[in-house]
Amino acid sequence: MKKIIPIIIVLIALSIVGVIIIQLSWFSNLFQVTQESFIDKVDKAMFDVTQELGKQVSTGPLMRLQRKPQLRLLPDNLNFPAVKPPAISEHYTNTEIYNKVRKAMDKQGLKDLDFEFAITSNGDDNILEMQSKNYIEASMDSTHSLQPRVMAISTESNPVIESTAYEQLWVIIPEFKTQIWKSLTWMVAGAFLFTVIVIAAFYLTVKTMLVQRKLSLIKSDFINNMTHELKTPLATISLAVDAVRNEKVQKDREKLQYFGGIIKEESKRMNKHVETILQAGLMERQDLKMNLSFLHVNEIIKKVTDNFTLQLQQKKGKIELLLNASNDVVLADETHFTNMINNLVDNAVKYSKENPLIRIITHSTSKSLVIKIEDNGIGMSKETVKRIFEKFYRAHTGNVHNVKGFGLGMSYVKTIIDAMKGRIRVDSTLGKGSTFIVEVPLGKKQ
């Protein structure tokens, strides 16, 4: 499994890179094709406009000589072309020319294409007879604009006018490449969205695989811990039963009571482990039922701490109670709330060193009861503080090797506090101790 996941990640990453490279190549080719198509359509639109303007030029005034009897050698109705056909500017305004070009562009499917135009005199491109507002500025921008497209205005529709073009139509497309990319906006956006979706799917896939791997490791660790925790009391019970069967023990009433006590205590211990596992199953299904009642927290803390007296005596430690809350009443389930306090105190005791000092402080605000549990134990790293409330997570204990459990205690604590709409936070320094601060809503004052 460890080798397969990196291989899968590399293969998927290479696939995504390949898709991106192919898309970039495709966009490059698409841009070139679109650019050529635009230029071809612009030329067609200009041709249509020049043909229309040429018709107007060809209808200029003609010179006609009247027939006289003495001029018999000249054919009847001889026509001579005018010296100079009328200029486009004499027939149209800038706006009219712009509209004609715009209409021709629209006809070619270039409705959103911006352009600038000019009409120059034949023989001298520097003489601008007509021009659009920004033509000069666009003609000076040789980097981004499409270089001027030139089309001669044809006068060949009338055979009596010389075929040499008299005027020319110039069209410039400013910011040509930008306008092409704008025309491809939806295609680019679609491809980008598709790429993002693929990358997101890749991320979720890898994340899911890593989470599953993590859960598999946690599951294995949990099974090992559970086997050990259940095997120990079972082995003790088995030894105690064998001892009880001994005839000498059966004759000694005190030994019978002693071994009977061991069997009872180990049975309680095993039952506690089973209850812990069942509670984890209820939390997983969100079937945790709360029988709410008004509780005095200070009294519950006193009862819980009394159960740790022997353990603390063995470690030469103590618990200091500073129960300063003037209003200590909360609305909670007595069993779950008691277990929650018990888990916090048990956690402080388990992860303590020699001569542990545990301080429990309570105080109340206008809306909340605050419970602070401080210890001088081994403390936690920043990574442990972040993950302390994860189910099945167990912190590294350093030199403390006798810490047992399933990693469910702090997860259970968080679940109960969340059910009460409270909150919990942790302050800890590695090697110096930890402080758990619980804040839960107050019930009515009694």
C-alpha positions in Angstrom: 0.0 0.0 0.0 2.9 2.4 0.8 4.4 1.9 -2.6 1.2 1.9 -4.6 0.0 5.3 -3.4 3.1 7.3 -4.6 2.9 5.5 -8.0 -0.8 6.4 -8.4 0.0 10.1 -7.4 2.8 10.3 -10.0 0.7 8.7 -12.7 -2.3 11.0 -12.1 0.0 14.1 -11.9 1.7 13.2 -15.2 -1.8 12.7 -16.8 -2.9 16.2 -15.6 0.3 17.8 -16.9 -0.2 16.0 -20.2 -3.8 17.3 -20.5 -2.6 20.8 -19.8 0.2 20.6 -22.4 -2.3 19.3 -25.0 -4.8 22.1 -24.1 -2.1 24.8 -24.5 -1.1 23.3 -27.9 -4.7 23.2 -29.0 -5.3 26.8 -27.9 -2.2 27.9 -29.9 -3.5 26.2 -33.0 -7.0 27.5 -32.4 -5.7 31.0 -32.1 -3.8 30.8 -35.4 -6.8 29.4 -37.2 -9.2 32.0 -35.7 -6.7 34.7 -36.6 -6.6 33.6 -40.3 -10.4 33.3 -40.4 -10.8 36.8 -39.0 -8.4 38.3 -41.6 -10.2 36.5 -44.4 -13.6 37.8 -43.2 -12.2 41.3 -42.8 -10.9 41.2 -46.4 -14.3 40.0 -47.7 -16.1 42.7 -45.8 -13.8 45.4 -47.2 -14.3 44.0 -50.7 -18.1 44.3 -50.4 -17.7 47.9 -49.1 -15.3 49.0 -51.9 -17.6 47.4 -54.5 -20.5 49.4 -53.2 -18.5 52.7 -53.0 -17.1 52.0 -56.5 -20.6 52.0 -57.9 -21.1 55.5 -56.6 -17.8 56.7 -58.1 -18.6 55.2 -61.5 -21.8 57.3 -61.7 -19.8 60.6 -61.8 -20.5 63.3 -64.5 -19.6 62.5 -68.1 -18.6 64.9 -70.9 -20.8 64.6 -74.1 -20.0 66.4 -77.4 -23.0 67.5 -79.5 -23.2 66.3 -83.1 -22.4 68.9 -85.7 -22.9 68.4 -89.5 -19.4 69.4 -90.4 -17.8 66.8 -88.1 -18.7 63.7 -90.1 -15.6 61.8 -89.1 -16.6 61.5 -85.4 -19.0 58.8 -84.4 -22.4 59.8 -83.1 -22.8 60.1 -79.3 -19.1 60.0 -78.5 -18.5 60.1 -74.7 -15.4 61.2 -72.9 -14.7 60.4 -69.2 -14.6 63.1 -66.7 -11.2 64.4 -65.9 -11.7 63.4 -62.3 -14.5 61.2 -60.8 -16.1 62.6 -57.7 -14.4 61.8 -54.3 -16.0 59.4 -51.8 -15.9 62.3 -49.3 -18.2 64.3 -51.5 -20.9 61.6 -51.2 -20.6 60.2 -47.7 -19.8 61.3 -44.2 -17.5 59.5 -41.8 -20.5 58.0 -40.0 -22.0 56.7 -43.2 -18.7 55.0 -44.2 -18.3 53.6 -40.7 -21.9 52.2 -40.8 -21.2 50.6 -44.2 -18.0 48.9 -42.9 -19.8 47.9 -39.7 -22.7 46.3 -41.7 -20.3 44.4 -43.9 -18.3 43.2 -40.8 -21.6 42.0 -39.2 -22.5 40.2 -42.3 -19.3 38.2 -42.1 -20.0 37.3 -38.5 -17.7 39.9 -36.9 -20.3 41.7 -34.8 -18.0 42.3 -31.9 -14.9 43.3 -33.8 -13.7 46.8 -33.3 -12.0 48.6 -36.2 -10.7 51.9 -37.5 -10.9 53.0 -41.2 -9.5 55.7 -43.6 -9.9 56.5 -47.2 -6.9 57.8 -49.1 -6.4 59.5 -52.4 -5.0 57.4 -55.3 -1.2 57.8 -55.7 -0.5 59.2 -52.2 -1.2 57.0 -49.2 -0.4 59.9 -46.9 -3.4 62.0 -48.0 -6.3 61.0 -45.8 -9.6 62.1 -47.3 -11.6 60.5 -44.6 -10.7 58.7 -41.3 -12.3 57.4 -38.2 -11.7 59.0 -34.8 -8.8 56.8 -33.6 -7.3 55.8 -36.9 -4.0 57.7 -36.5 -3.5 56.3 -33.0 -4.3 52.7 -34.1 -1.9 53.0 -37.2 1.0 54.0 -34.9 0.5 50.9 -32.7 2.4 48.3 -34.7 2.7 45.8 -31.8 -0.9 44.9 -31.0 -2.9 46.1 -34.0 -3.5 44.2 -37.2 -1.5 46.0 -39.9 -3.8 48.0 -42.2 -5.7 46.0 -44.7 -5.9 48.0 -48.0 -8.5 47.6 -50.7 -8.8 49.7 -53.9 -12.2 51.1 -54.7 -12.9 49.7 -58.1 -14.5 51.8 -60.9 -14.6 49.0 -63.5 -18.4 48.9 -63.4 -18.5 51.7 -65.9 -16.3 51.0 -69.0 -15.9 54.7 -69.9 -14.0 55.3 -66.6 -10.4 54.3 -66.4 -9.8 51.1 -64.5 -7.1 52.6 -62.3 -8.4 52.9 -58.8 -8.9 56.5 -57.7 -9.2 55.9 -54.0 -8.4 53.2 -51.4 -10.1 51.9 -48.2 -7.8 51.2 -45.3 -9.0 49.2 -42.2 -7.0 48.6 -39.0 -8.1 46.2 -36.2 -6.7 47.6 -32.9 -5.8 45.2 -30.1 -6.3 42.4 -32.7 -5.0 39.5 -30.6 -6.9 40.7 -27.6 -10.1 40.7 -29.6 -9.4 37.2 -30.9 -9.0 35.9 -27.3 -12.2 37.6 -26.3 -14.0 35.8 -29.1 -12.6 32.5 -27.6 -13.6 33.5 -24.0 -16.2 30.7 -23.5 -13.9 28.0 -24.9 -11.0 29.2 -22.8 -13.3 29.4 -19.7 -14.7 25.9 -20.4 -11.3 24.4 -20.8 -10.0 26.1 -17.6 -13.1 24.9 -15.6 -12.6 21.4 -16.9 -8.9 21.5 -15.9 -9.9 22.8 -12.4 -12.4 20.0 -12.0 -9.8 17.4 -13.0 -7.3 18.8 -10.5 -10.0 19.0 -7.8 -10.9 15.4 -8.5 -7.2 14.4 -8.3 -6.8 16.3 -5.0 -9.9 14.6 -3.5 -8.8 11.2 -4.7 -5.4 11.5 -3.2 -6.8 13.0 0.0 -9.3 10.2 0.3 -6.6 7.6 -0.3 -4.4 9.1 2.4 -7.4 9.3 4.8 -8.2 5.7 4.2 -4.6 4.7 4.7 -4.6 6.7 8.0 -7.9 5.1 9.1 -6.5 1.7 8.3 -3.5 2.3 10.5 -5.8 3.7 13.3 -8.0 0.7 13.0 -5.1 -1.7 13.3 -3.8 0.3 16.3 -7.3 0.3 17.9 -7.7 -3.5 17.5 -4.2 -4.0 19.0 -5.1 -1.8 22.0 -8.5 -3.3 22.4 -7.0 -6.8 22.3 -4.5 -5.9 24.9 -6.9 -4.0 27.2 -9.4 -7.0 27.2 -6.8 -9.7 27.3 -5.2 -8.3 30.5 -8.4 -8.5 32.7 -9.4 -11.8 31.2 -6.0 -13.3 32.1 -6.2 -11.9 35.6 -9.8 -13.4 36.0 -8.6 -16.7 34.7 -5.7 -16.8 37.2 -8.1 -15.8 40.0 -10.6 -18.6 39.1 -7.8 -21.2 39.1 -6.8 -20.0 42.5 -10.3 -20.2 43.8 -10.5 -23.8 42.6 -7.5 -24.7 44.8 -8.6 -26.6 47.9 -6.4 -24.7 50.2 -7.8 -21.4 49.0 -11.3 -22.7 49.3 -10.7 -23.4 53.0 -9.3 -19.9 53.6 -12.2 -17.4 53.7 -10.0 -14.4 53.5 -8.2 -15.6 50.3 -11.6 -16.4 48.7 -12.8 -12.9 49.4 -9.5 -11.5 48.0 -9.6 -13.5 44.8 -13.4 -12.8 44.5 -12.6 -9.1 44.8 -10.0 -9.4 42.0 -12.6 -11.0 39.7 -15.1 -8.3 40.5 -12.7 -5.5 39.9 -11.4 -6.9 36.6 -14.9 -7.6 35.5 -15.7 -3.9 36.1 -12.6 -2.9 34.3 -13.6 -5.0 31.3 -17.1 -3.7 31.4 -15.8 -0.1 31.3 -13.8 -0.9 28.2 -16.9 -2.4 26.5 -19.0 0.7 27.5 -16.3 3.0 26.0 -16.5 1.1 22.7 -20.3 1.2 22.7 -20.2 4.9 23.4 -17.9 5.4 20.4 -20.4 3.5 18.3 -23.3 5.7 19.5 -21.3 8.9 18.7 -20.5 7.5 15.3 -24.2 7.0 14.6 -25.1 10.3 16.4 -27.5 8.3 18.6 -26.2 9.7 21.8 -29.3 10.3 24.0 -29.2 13.0 26.7 -31.4 12.9 29.7 -31.1 16.6 30.7 -31.4 17.9 34.2 -30.0 20.8 36.3 -26.7 19.9 37.8 -24.4 21.5 40.3 -21.0 21.2 38.7 -18.9 21.9 41.8 -20.5 18.9 43.5 -19.8 16.6 40.5 -16.2 17.7 40.4 -15.7 16.9 44.1 -17.2 13.4 43.6 -15.1 12.7 40.5 -11.8 13.9 42.1 -12.5 11.7 45.2 -12.2 8.6 42.9 -8.6 9.6 42.0 -7.3 9.9 45.6 -5.6 6.5 45.7 -3.9 6.9 42.3 -2.6 10.3 43.2 -1.3 9.0 46.6 0.7 6.3 44.7 2.3 9.0 42.5 2.7 11.3 45.5 0.5 13.9 43.9 -2.5 16.0 44.7 -5.5 17.8 43.4 -6.2 21.4 44.3 -9.8 22.6 43.9 -10.6 26.3 43.5 -14.3 26.1 42.9 -15.1 29.8 42.7 -18.2 29.7 40.5 -21.0 31.5 42.3 -23.5 30.0 39.8 -22.4 26.4 39.0 -25.8 25.1 37.6 -25.8 23.7 34.1 -28.5 21.8 32.1 -26.9 18.5 31.1 -27.0 14.7 31.2 -25.6 13.7 34.6 -24.0 10.5 33.5 -22.3 12.0 30.4 -21.3 15.2 32.1 -19.7 13.2 35.0 -17.9 11.0 32.5 -16.7 14.1 30.6 -15.2 15.5 33.8 -13.8 12.1 34.7 -12.1 11.8 31.3 -10.4 15.2 31.7 -9.1 14.4 35.2 -8.1 10.9 34.2 -6.2 12.3 31.2 -4.3 14.7 33.5 -3.4 11.9 35.9 -2.3 9.4 33.1 0.0 11.9 31.4 1.5 13.2 34.6 5.0 12.6 35.8 6.1 12.0 39.4 4.6 14.3 42.0 1.7 15.5 39.8 -0.2 18.6 40.7 -3.6 19.0 39.2 -5.5 22.2 39.7 -9.3 22.5 38.9 -10.7 26.0 38.8 -14.3 27.1 38.2 -15.8 30.5 37.7 -19.0 31.8 36.1 -19.8 34.7 33.8 -23.1 36.2 33.0 -23.9 33.4 30.5 -21.3 30.6 31.0 -19.6 28.3 33.4 -15.9 28.0 32.9 -14.0 24.9 34.1 -10.2 25.0 33.9 -8.2 21.8 34.5 -4.4 22.4 34.8 -1.6 19.8 35.2 2.2 19.8 35.3 2.5 16.7 33.1 4.4 15.9 30.0 2.5 18.4 27.9 1.8 18.2 24.2 3.3 19.2 20.9 1.5 21.6 18.6 0.5 18.6 16.3 -1.0 16.8 19.2 -2.9 19.8 20.4 -4.5 20.1 16.9 -5.5 16.4 16.8 -6.2 15.7 20.5 -10.0 15.5 19.9 -9.8 13.2 16.9 -11.3 9.7 17.4 -8.7 7.0 18.1 -5.9 9.5 18.2 -3.3 8.9 20.9 -0.5 11.3 21.7 3.1 10.1 22.0 3.9 9.7 25.6 7.6 10.1 25.5 9.1 8.5 28.7 5.6 7.7 30.1 5.1 4.1 28.9 2.1 3.0 31.1 -0.6 5.0 29.4 -3.4 2.7 28.1 -6.6 3.4 26.3 -8.4 3.4 22.9 -7.9 7.1 22.0 -11.6 7.7 22.5 -11.6 9.8 25.8 -11.0 13.2 24.3 -13.3 12.6 21.4 -16.0 11.7 23.8 -15.4 14.9 25.8 -15.7 17.0 22.7 -18.9 15.3 21.6 -20.5 15.9 25.0 -19.5 19.6 25.1 -20.7 20.1 21.6 -24.0 18.5 22.5 -24.3 21.1 25.3 -23.5 23.9 22.8 -20.3 24.7 24.7 -16.7 24.8 23.6 -13.3 23.5 24.8 -9.8 24.7 24.0 -6.3 23.5 25.0 -3.2 25.3 26.0 -0.1 23.1 26.3 3.7 23.3 26.4 5.7 20.2 25.8 7.4 19.1 29.0 5.6 21.7 31.2 2.0 20.6 31.3 -1.4 21.3 29.8 -4.6 23.3 30.5 -8.0 22.3 29.3 -10.6 25.1 29.4 -14.3 24.1 29.1 -17.0 26.7 28.7 -20.7 25.6 28.8 -23.9 27.6 29.0 -25.4 28.2 32.5 -28.7 26.7 33.5 -31.1 28.5 35.8 -29.7 29.5 39.2 -30.8 27.4 42.2 
